Amino acid sequence: MSYPRTNPKKLLSVTMLGVFSIFNNVVLAEEIIRNIITAPLVISATRIETNSFDVPVSIDVVDKSAIQDGQLDMTLSESLIRVPGLTAQNRTQFAQDPQISTRGFGARSIFGVSGVRLYVDGIPLTMPDGIGQPGNVDLETIKSIEVMRGPFSSMYGSASGGVISLFTKDAPKDNEISTSFLAGSYGTSKESAQATGTIDGIGYLLNQSNFNTDGYREHSAAHKDQSTAQIKFVINDDTRVIILANYLKMFAQDPLGLAGSGSTYNPKIPNILSNPQSVPFAATAANTRVYRENTQVGINLEHDIDTSNTINLISYAGHRNNSQFLSTSTTTSAGRDSRISRDFWGTELNWTNKGEFLNKKYVVTSGISFSSQTDDRFDINASAGVVNTSTPNRNEQDTATDFDEYAQGQLSVFDNVDLHAGVRNIHTILGVNPFTSPRQSSLIKSGSLNFINTTPVVGIVWKLRPEINLYANYGKGFQSPNLIQIAYNSSSGGGPNLGLSGSSSDNYEAGMKVFVSDNTRLNLAVFKVVTSNEISLLNDSGASYTQYWNLPVPTTRTGIELSIDSQLPYNLGLYGAYTLLNAKYDGAFQEATALSVNNSTVNAGNSLPGTYKNQLYGELSWKNPDIGFTTALEGRVNGKVYANDLNTADAPGYAIVNIRAGFKQIQKGWQFSEYARVENIFDRNYISAVRVNDLNGEFYEPGAGRNIIIGVSASLRL
């Protein structure tokens, strides 16, 4: 089915007209009483709890109901699709993490999440080399998610085009036990059990879940066991501690992407969508799959020295095993087993001082952070998913360390003007040391890369009226290569690519935050990002040795983010978010190998692959508290997305509608809930994600057709 094309200029004009109309109505209003809609408190923007309305930052909070009500609770993309400026694509398979990017940062990532930093209770899920693992998150334990975009994200270090901070639930005063079960389409099931409460002033939360699915597509079955233990306690009135431990064990088949019909470089999607559940020959022939095990423990300690000074210590450590069987041929069963055994740890110490200077209020946070990872990497040939040789292609130890210093502060220059500023010094070292001489010993060598960069940021908030805040900010950004990107120096494998540089960016943003009425809140941001030396795919051979390079031309991202949240009469709720992103190459360049076409020209003005020009999310909810009933209708519209630098392959835009509903009952300490969710209720065929620059032309990952999940839960307060 085709959808009418969106005219971005017309859409922008209509959007701006509506915004200025709202602005005019607000200015004329005598008084706005914020007694229904309030701006949420956030921590990520300033590192201390602050009202999001008063910071010069694009930041949104996803609350517990949006995370867990009527959701599968297995991937971050389920709840993050509602955030403007963020792309969170469901791959409809579990062998790869969901595609998560902010303002185009991270859109190219093949493994994990790059360009966006991830945290749980302040404890990093992003490794020192900049790759994050969102699959480690146990969503059943999360109470809220903060999503920050724009210049101030650089205060979190390299590869921070955006920041996603998750916060675990607080334990209730009484002890509770609960269990839940859900079942759904494609053989999907999930069982979980949770115990939480407070004993002698110590809050605890224990959660265990078991997930299974046959998968929407062929060869996409998955199994996932996850355990989380969280302890929160107060040593005294001045000292607070969070201890968080997480264990993940999973197996997932990889269905790979599908190629378009006809020419690889001019695919016609309808031919794919006539059989969207199919997989390419290589997926089953090479038995592509992944096994993953991850353990992490962290502690977050906060101590008030006095009413003006607080110190915060964060430390964590963990181990990760990953074995991924890849295909190296589209016509045979040839493949490789790529393994990683990783040890990682890190610590951060910061100090916050607040007070007055010349009768002006200020807050300053300064700190240092250190993190390290050691990867034992092993790669060996396989056939039909079975290792068939004793000679490895790769047997080495890769290391990444990061040591940063930062300072960030706020000064109330006038009663209605706040100045925010910060600076971070980044020092990242990547190293490669072979254990033995692999097959291509003449090409293998050890080496290291050393990156030092300073990223300043400044912003201002003008509190025009109690219900209107205007803001603007500017900052520098930096992203070093990661260990995957420096792995190979040619398409035939070889040693590390020691010629890669880090990418740098200039980030500009201006915005407006408005309480339109006592029940409606609106946020608007416009932005521009200019990036130099962006890291991109250069070369890939039939043996899947991927080489990266720094683009010879700059890229520019410009856009608009708009969201509105309104609580209407009769227990109705309305939420909407729109993103316009124009991400382009600023010049033409030759790709040495692009989709197996040598010396292909990427034209100036081509769109960055993996970035959607238009994204729209809307939700209409209703609740009846008398009977404990809630329901919501969700709509999502995504524009066309290009899958390669040449812009010769693309997935068309799509629109899908979902519905969810649930009941809750409370009786004598028991709470029961029942819910159902139907996704894609009109059974549309669409491409939910693309594999950017896939050299076999297998770009497309189809979204699931109409599917349903039904769940029940019961909890008892002891």
N, C-alpha and C positions, 0 to 999 in steps of 0.2 A: 504494500500500500504506500502511496506517496503522500507527502504532506506539503502544504503550501510553503513556499520559500519566505523566509523572514528578511525584510529589508532593514539592515542594521541602522541606517541613518534615520529612517522613519520611526523605528522603534525607539531610538535614542531621543528623538525629538518629542515623542509622546511621553516618554519617561520623564524627561526634564520638565516638560510642561506640567505634568502631574505633581512633580516635586515642588516646583515653584508655587503652584496653586496651594499645596499644603502649607508651604512656608508662609505664604501670605495670610492664610487663615489663622496660623499659629500666632503670628505677630499681632494680629488684631484681637486675639483672645485676651480677655481681662486677666484670667488666672487659670493655670492648669494644676489640678490636684492629682498627683500620681498615686492614687490609692488602689489601682488595679494592676496596671502594667508598671513594673519597675525594672530598671537596668540591673542586670546581675552583677555580683561582685566577682572580680577576677584577680588572679595572682600573677599570671605570666607576663603581663605588660610592664609592671614596675617591680616585680618580685616581692611585693607586699600586697595585702588585700586592699583592693581599690575598687570603687564603683566604675564599671566599664564606661559609663556615660561621660566620665571626667578625664579620660586619657586620650591622647592624640594617636590612637591606634585602632586599626580595624580588627576587632576581636569579637567573637561570638561564643556563646555558651550553649551546649547541647545538654539538656537536663536528663534526669533518670528516666522519665516517662518516654522521651524520644529514643532513648537507648534501648530500653527493655520491653516496653509495652507492645505486645504483638510482634516481636522480632525473633529471629533465629538466634541472635546474639553470638554469631560466629565470626563476623568480619566487621571492621570499622566502617566499611562502605555503607552498611545498612543505615547508620544514623548520621553519617557525615554528608550525605547527599543534600541535606537541607541547608548547608552553610554556603553563603555566597563567596565567590572567589576560590572555592575549593572544588577540585574534581576528584570524585571518589567512585571509581568504576568497579563494578562487580564482574569478575572474570568468569563466573559460573563454574569455577573449579578451584581446588584448594592447593594445587601443586605450586602455584605462585601467589605471592601476597597481592592484595587488591592494589589497583593503580590509584595512588594518592598523589596529587600535586596541588600547589597553590600558585595561582597566577602564572602557570606554566612551568614552575620550578618542580622538577621531579617527573615531568611527563615522559622523559626518555628512559627512565629506569627500567631495566630488564629484570633484575633480581632485587627483592626488597624495595625499600623506599629511600630515594636519594633526593636531596634538596629540601627535605622537610624533616625537622627534628622531632622526636617522640619522647615523652616523659610520662611516668606514672608516679604520682605523689612526689614529684621532683627528682625521681630516680631515672636516669637516661635509659631508653631502649635503643638509642642510636649509638653505633660503635664509633670509635675514634676516627675511622676512615670515612665516616659520613653516611653509612648505610644503616637504616632502621629496619626493625623486624616487627611490624604491627601484628603479625600472627601470634605473638607471644601474649597479647593482651587477653585477660579473662574478663569479658564484658559483663558477666553476671555480677562482678564485684564492683563495678564502676557506678558512681553517682552523678558525675558530670564530666564534660569534655570542653576544654577551652581551645579555640582555634584562632591563632593570631597570624595575620598576614602583614606584609609591608616592611618598611625600613627597620622598625624596632626588633624584628625577628633576628637581625644580625647580632644582637646582644647575646645570642645563644651559641655563637661560634660559626665555624665553617659549615657550609652546606645547610644554612638555615634560611632558605627562602620563605619558610613559614614554620610555625611551632604548633604542635598538637600536644596539649597537656591533659592527661587523664587523672582523675582523683577517685580514690576508692571510697566506699561507703563508710559512714560512721556507725559504730556499733550501738545498738539500743541499750538502755539501762537494764532491761530485763533480758534473760536468755531466751533465744528462739532456735528452733530447729525447723527446717523446711525441706521439701522435696518437690521436684517438678519433672514432668515428662511431656515431650511433644513428638508428634509424628507428622509426616508430610509426604508430598509427592517425591517420586524417584527414590523410594526406599529410605527416606530421611528419618532419622530418629535421634533423640537426645534425652539423656537422663542426667539429673544433677541432684546433689544434696548439699545443704548448707547449714552450718551452725554458727550463730553469732550472739553476742551479748557482752556483758561486763561482769567481771569477777574481781572483787577487791580493788576496784578502780582501774582495772586493766581491760580495755576493750579488745575483743578478738573477733575475727571472721575467718571461717574455714569453708572452702568451697571445692567441690569435686564434680567434674562433668565428664560425660562420655558421649561422643558424637559419631554417628555413622551415616553415610549416604552412598547410594549407588551412582549418584551424579546425573545431571540432566543429559549430558552428552555421553556417547560411548567412551569407555576407557577413562572415566573421571571419578571413580569411586574413591572415597576418603574415609579415614578413621582418625579421631583425635581424642586423646585423653589429656585433661588439664586439671591441675591442682593449684590452689592459691591459699596461702596463709598470711593473714595480716594481723598485727598487734599494734594498738595505739594506747599509750598511757602517759600519765603526767607524773614525773618524778617529784616535782614540787610545784608551787604556784608559778615558777619561772621557767620550767623546763618541760618540753613536750617531745615525745619520741614516737616515730612510726617505724615499724619493722615489717618488711614485705618480702615474701618468698614465693616464687612461682616455678612450676614444673610443667613442661609440655612434652608430649610424645605424640608424633603423628606420622601417618603414611598417606600418600595421595598419588593416584595415577595422573599423568599429564596428558591431556588430549591434544595438546599443541593447538596451533591456529589453523584456520582454513584459508585456502587460496581462493581468489576470485575466479570466475569462469572466464574463458577466452584468454587473452593476453594477461600475463601477470601484472603488466604495467597499466592496464586499463580494465580493472576487474568490474564485472557486473554482479552486484551483490545478490539480486534475486535468485541466481543459480545456487548460491550458497544456502540461501534461506529456504530453498525447496527441500533441503535435508539438513537442517541446522544441528542435528544431534550426531552427525557423522564425524569422523576424525580422519586425518590424512593417513596414508599407508604407514608412514614411519612411526606413528604413535604406538601402534600395536606390534609392528614388526620389530622395533627396537625396544619395546616395552618401557617407554619413557615413564619415569616415576620419581618420587622423592621420599626419603626417610629423614625425619628431623627429630632431634631431642635437644631440649634447652632447659637449663636450670639457672636461676638467678636469685640472689639474695641482696637486699639493700636496706639501709638504715638512713632515716632522716631525723636529725636531732636539732631542735630549736631552743635556744636559751636566751631569756631576757636578762641582760646584765643590770639594767635599770630601766626607767621609763623611756629613756631616749636611745638606748643601744641594745641591739639584738644580734647574736651570732647564730649561724646556721651551718651545720656540718652534714654533708651527704656522702655516703660511701656505699659501694656496691661491688659485687664480684659474681662471676658466673662461668658456665661452660656450655659449649654448643657443639653437637655433632650433626653433620649434614652430608647425606649421600644422594646425589642427583644423577640419574641415568638420562643421558642426552642422546638424541639422534644425530648422526653425522652424514646421513644420506636420505634422499627422498624416495629411493627405489630399492634399497636393500635393508637388511636388519642391522647394519653397522651402527655402533654407538660408542659412548664413553661413560664411565663411572667417574664423576667428579666429586671428590670428598674433601670435607673440611672438618678438622678437629680444632676448636677454638677455646682459648682461655682469655677472659677479659676482666678488667677491674678498673675502678676509677674512684676519685674522691673530689669533693668541692667544699671550700670553706668561704663563707661570705659574712660580711659585717654590715649591718644597717644602722645608720645614725639619723635621727630626726630631731628637729628643734627649730629655732628661729635665728635668722641672721639679719641684722638691721630691721628687726620687727617683721621680717618676711619668713613665712614657714618654708621649711625645706625638708627633703628626705634624700639621703644618699646611701646607695648600696655598692660596696666594692668587694671583689673576691678573686680567688684563684681556683683553677680546676685542672686536674690531671687525669688522663685516662690512657689505657693501654690495652692492646689486643695482640695475641700471638696465634696465628693460624698455621697449623700443619696441613698443607694442601697436597693432595695426591690425586693424580688423574691417570686412568688406565683404559685401554680399549676394551670394548665388549661387543658381543653379537647376540641379538635377540634378548637383550637385557641380562646377559651372563658374561662376566669377565672371561676373556679368552686368551690372555697372554700374561706373562710374568714380568714383562718389561714396561715400566710406567712411562707415560708421556711427560709427567711432571711429578716431582717429589721434592718439596721445598718447604721452608718456613718463611711465612710473610709476617711482618710486624707493622703495627701502626701505633704511634703515640701522639698525644695532643696535650700541650701545656698552654693554658690561656690565662690572661689577667684581664679584669674588666672593672669598670665603674659606671654607675648609672644613677642619675639623680633628677629631682624635681624641685623647682623653686616657684613659689607663688609671687610673681613679680608685682601684680596688682590683685585686688580683690577678685577680679573677674578674668585674670590672665595667668596661666601657669606655663612655665617653661620646662621642658623635659630634654635631657641630653644624656649621652653615654658614649663610651668608647671601649672597644675590646681588641686586645692584641692576641693574634692567633699564631700558634707555632705547631705545625703538624709535620711529622716525619714518617715516611713510608719506606719499608725495607724488604728486600727479597734475598734469601739465602738458600741455595739448593742443598739438599741432603746428599743426593747422589747425582750422577750424570745421567739424565734421561736419554731417550732414544736419539734426540737431536742434540748431542752434547756440544757440537761446535757452535750452537746458537745460544746455549744456556750460559748465563752469567749472573752474578750477584750484583747488588747495587741498592741505592737508596735515593729518595727525593726529599728535599727539605723545603718547607713552605713557611714563610713568615709574612703576615699581613695585619694591618690595623684597620678596623672598621668603625668609624665615628657615625653618630646619628644624633639628630636634633629635631625637636618638635615643639609646637606651641598650641595651646588650647585657649580659645576666646569664648568665655561664657557670656554670649550675647544677651541672653535672657535666662531665667531659671529653667526654662523648658527647651532652650536651644543652645547647643555647643557647636562651634566651628573649630576646625583644627587643620594643621598642615605639618608635614614632616619630610625630612630628607635623610638618607643614610647611604653608606657604602656597604656592599656585600661581597663576600668572598666564598669560593668553593674549591677545595683541593680535589684532585682525582681520588678515587677510592681504589682499593686493592684489586677489584675486578678490572677496572679500567687500565691499570698499569701492568696487567698480567703478561701480555704478549706484545712483542715489537714488530711482528709481521703476521701475515695470513697463514704462514706455515708453522706458527708457534713461536719458538725461540724464547729468549729471555725477557726480562721486564722491559716495559716501554719507559725508558728514563728520559724521554724527550717531552713528556706531557707537562704543561703548565697549569696552574690554577686559573679559574675564571673569576672575573671581578665585575661588579655591577654598580650602577648608580640608580637609586630608588627614590622616587618622588611620589607623594600622596597628599591629597587634600580631601576633607570630608565634612559631613554634617550629621549630628545626632539630635533627634527631635522627639519630644513627647507631643504628639499631635493632639492628644486629648487625654483624659484620665484613663482611657482604656486602649490607647494605640501608641506604639513606639516605632520610629522609622530611622534607619541608618543608611547613609549614602556615602560612597567613597569613589574617588577617581584616582587613577594611578598611572605611572609610567616607569618602566624599568629598562635601562640600556645595559646590555651585557657584552663584555669583550672576552675573547678566548674561551667561549663556551665549549664544553667537552661533548663530542659526538662520535658516533660510529664511523669508522673509516673503512674497515676491511673485514671480510669474513669469508672463509673458505669452506669447501665441502666438509672439512674436518672440524668445523665449528671453532676455529681459533679466531677470536674476535679481537680486533685492534681498534683503538680509539685515537682521536686526534683533537687538537684545538681548532675550532672553526676559524678560517682566515677572515671572516667578516663579522661585524657585530650583529646582535639581535636586539629587537625592541618589542616590549610588551606594553600595550596601553589598554585601559579598560575601565569599566564601571561596575561597581557592586551596589546592589540595592536590596534591602530587606525591610519587611513590615510585619509587625506582630500586633494582633488586635484581639481583645476579649470582647465579644459582642453580647448583646442581650440573649436571654433564653439559653445560657450555658453554651453558646456557640463560640468557637475560636477560629481565627483566620490567620494563617501565616503564609508569607510568600517571599521568595528570594530569587533574584535575577542577576546573572553575570554576563557581561559583554567583555570578551577578551580578544584582542587583535595582536597575535604574536607572530612576528615576521622576521625574515632574514633581511638585513639592510643592504646586502650586496650579493652579486652573483659569484659563484665559485665552482670549481671542478671537484667532484668526488672521485677519488682514485678507483673505488669500486662501490657502486650503488645499485643494489638489486641485481648484481651480476652484469651490469652494463658499464663497461670501462669508460672513464673520462666523461661521465654524464654531467651536464650543467645544472646546477641548482640556481634557479633564477632569483634575482632580487625581488623581494615582495612575496616570495613563497611563504606559506604558513609553516610554523613549527609543528612537526607531527605530534600527535597525541594531545593537542590543545583544541578545545571546543570553543568556537567563537561565541555561541549563544547557549546558555544553560538557564533553565527555569524550573523552579520547584514550588509547588503550592499544596497547601493542606487545609482542609475544612474539617473541624472536629466538633463533636457534640458529646455532652455527658448528662446523665440523669443521676444525681447523687442519691436520690431516694431509693433507687433500686441497684445502685452500684454499677451502672452501665456506662461504658465509653465506646465511642466509635470515631473513625476518621477516614476521610477519603483523601488519598494522596495522588498528585499528578506530577509527572516529570517529563520535561521536553528538553532534548539535547539536539543541537545543530550538527551539521556535518563535521567529521573529523578526518584529517589526512593521516595516513599511516606511514608515509615515507617523506624524506627531504625533497624528493623530486615533485611531490604533490601529484603523482600519477596514480596513486592508490588511495581510495578514501572509503569510509563507511558513511552512509547517508544518515541524516537526522532521523529521530524517532520520537514518539510520544507514547508513554505507557501510564496506566492508571492502576493503583492498588487500593485495597480497602482492608481495614482491620476493625475488630470489635471484641469487647470482652466484658465479663461480669466479675464482681468481687463481692464476697459475703464474709461478714465477721460475726462470730458467735462464741462467747465464753472462751476467749483466748485463742480460738482457731480463726484462721483466715484462709478462705478458699478463693481461687480464681480460675476462670475458664476463658480462653480466648481463641480466636481464629484469624487468620490472615490469608487473603487471596492476592497474589501478585499477578500483574499483567492480566487483569480481568477480561480484557477484550482479545486476549491471545494473539498479540501482535508479534510478528517476526522482526527481529532487530539485532544489530550488532552491539553488544554491551561494552566491549573493550577491544582495543587494537594492540598488537605487538609491533611496536615501532621499529621500522627499518629491518624487518625480518628478511634475511637474504634469500630465503626460499620463496618469498612472496606469500607466506602463510600468515597473513596479518590478523585475521578476523576471528574473534571469539564471540559466538552467538549468545544472546541472552536467552533465558529460559522462557518457554511458553507459559500459558496459564498454569499456576501451581498454587498449592495450598499447604498451610501448616495449621495444626490444631494442637493446643497445649492445655495442660491443667497443672495446678500447683496447690500445695497445702502447707501451711506453717502453723506452728503451735508455740505460743508464748508461755514459757515455763514459770 
